[in-house]
């Protein structure tokens, strides 16, 4: 199982840094129950479990080690976006206003919003995951509503991240 875990991490592109393997043992039977590595946080394994019918590690193993033989059994259960919050401008993070917090809390499809900068911390214009200022996870039953929620987040956070057009794909990631 440890060798399998190493292969999965290699397939994910993890060669340096923290990673973890979790096992469960029952009467001599050992099972791998979780494997992961974090790059600036995020909820990818959780997100994947809510959107697809098989686990993230099963899908990664199947794609990279098993030549995709079982991916046809991977059913999409819901629509969702798990996206980095890239910025179209540099600035200083002044924190969310109470109105912005309230408006974000009223978005039922927004399952996770993580903003990385600390109060009054500068941030730079970015187009990649490692330097984004945050992560948003949106999951719902209707594709149009997921897309609408992404646009609402854009409107609410526009003062902080600028023009968010590059973060709203024309076709929602992980769609049926």
N, C-alpha and C positions, 0 to 999 in steps of 0.2 A: 504493500500500500504506500509506503514511503517513496519507493521508486516511481510509482504511478503519480503521486503528488508532485514529485520533481518534474515529471514530463508535462503535467498540466501547467505548472508554473512557467516552464520553458515555453510552452505553446502560447501562454499569455504575454510573453516577452519580459517576464520578471527574472532578472539576472542578479540584481543587487537590491538590498533593502529587506524590510520586514515582510515575512509571509507566515501563514499559519496553516497547520493541518489539525483537524479534530477527528478523533476516532471514538467509536463506542465499542466496548468489548462485552460479550455476553457468553459465558461458558466456553471460552476459547475461540469464539467467532469474532473476528475483528472487522469492523466496517468503517469506511471513511465517510464521515457525515458532513464535513465542510472543509474547504480549502480556499484560501484567498490571500490577497495582497491589497494593500490600500495605497492609492495614489491620491493624496489630498482628500480623503474621505469619500463619501458617496455610498449609495445603497444598492449596488449592482446585483449581488446575489438575491437580496430581498425583492428588488424590482423584478428580476427575471422570474422568481417563483410566483409572483402575482400575475404576470402576463402570459407565461408559457406553461404547458402541461408537464414538462420535464425540467429538472434542475439545471442550473448554469454549468456545474461541473460535468454533468452527464453530456450536455450539449457540446462543451469544449472538448471533452474526451472523444466524443463521437466524430466531431469535425476534424480534429487534428491527429488523432491516433487511430481511429476506426474508419477512416475514409468516408465519413458521413453516412454510413449504412443505416443508422437508426433515426436520422433527422426527419425522415418522413413521418415519424410518429410524434413529432414535437408539435402539438397543436397550440395555436395562439388563442388564449382565453379572453384577453381584453386588449384595448388599444392603450398605448402609452408612449411617453417621451421621458427619457432620462438624459438630461443635457447639461453641459457646462454653460455657465453664464459668462460668455465672452463679452468684452467691452469694446465699444468703438471709439472710446476716448480714454485719456488718462485723467486721474483726479485724486481726490482725497475722500475717503469714505467717512461720511458724517453721521452714519447710522440711519436707520429707518425712522420716519416720523410715526407718531401714534396713528395717524390716518392711514399710512401705508401698511402698517402692521395689521390694522383692523381690516382693510380691504383684502390683504393676502389671506387672513384667517377666514374670510367669507368665501374662499374658493374651494368648494368641496372636492374637486378632483386633484388639487395640489396636495400630494402626500408627503413631500419632503422639500424643504428649502433650506439650504445651508449657504451662508455667506461667510467667506473666509477673512476678509480684512477686519482688523480691530478698529475701534472708533478712532478717527483722525489719522488712520494709516493711509499712505499713498498707494495707488495702484496704477498699473500701466495698461494701455490698449493691448488687447490680446486676441489671438485666434486659436489658442490651443488649450487642452485640458489642464496641463500642468500649471499654467499661469492665469487661469480663469479666476474670477472673484467668487464663484459659487457654483452650486449644483441645484437644479430643480427637477423634481420627479412628479409627473402627472400621469394618472391612470384613470381610465373610465370605460364605460360600456359603449359609448358612441364616439366615433372618430371625429366628427365635427365639433363635439363638445371638448375633446382633448385639445384640438387645435385652437378653439376659442379661448380656453383657459391659458394656453401658452401666450396668446396675444394679450390677454388681460394682465398677465405677469409682466410682459413687455411694457405695457402702459404704466403700471404701478411703479416699476423699477427704472423707468426711462431717465429720471434725474440722476441715477447712480451709475447706470451702465451705458447710457447713450442709446444709439440706434441699434436695436437688437435683431435686425433683419436676418443676420447670418445664423441665428439660433433657431429660427422657425422654419423648418424644412417644408417644402411643398408637399411632400408625402411624409406622414408621421412615421417615425421609427417604430418598429415592432408592430406593424398593422396587420390585420386579418387580410 
